[in-house]
Amino acid sequence: GSDPWGVKVERVEIKDVRLPTNMQRSMAAEAEATREAHAKVIAAEGEKKASRSLKEAADIINESPIALQLRYFQTLTHISAEKNSTIVFPIPIEFLKLMKNRGSHSTTSGF
């Protein structure tokens, strides 16, 4: 804009800028919203990775039913190592039925 007067401007330096309070608040709100959105994306990515890992674990356990029992024992060991507490060890009803059936067959099969 200064060329018609024969003045060539090479650089402009701004030393003191004062933004209105409303604009400062708007900029701060926008920055906060951007940070929150970014945090939600990161959390969602973590949830997605955790879901994939849980699915893989479920697939492995599905292939080998004893793996679930072993994982259960591992969890109990972990709990008992962390705190000095009493652990109630439930026995599945299916296991009791299996033992009852084996007991009735043991007299006939010689076990």
C-alpha angles and dihedrals in degrees: 000000000000098000095093089062093049094252117132115201114205102170140007121203122197113205106175126024123176117192121202114257092244091055091048090053092048092050091048092049091049092050091049092049090050092051092048092049091050091049091051091052091051091048091049091051089052091050091050092052091047091050091052091050092049091050091051090050091049090050091052092048090047090056092052116028091193088064089071091055091047090050089050091053090047091053091049090050091050092050093048092049093053100050135020097238143127117266120204107217109207119205114213115243089231088061091052091049089050091051091048091051091047090049092054091047094044093074092053099037098044098243 
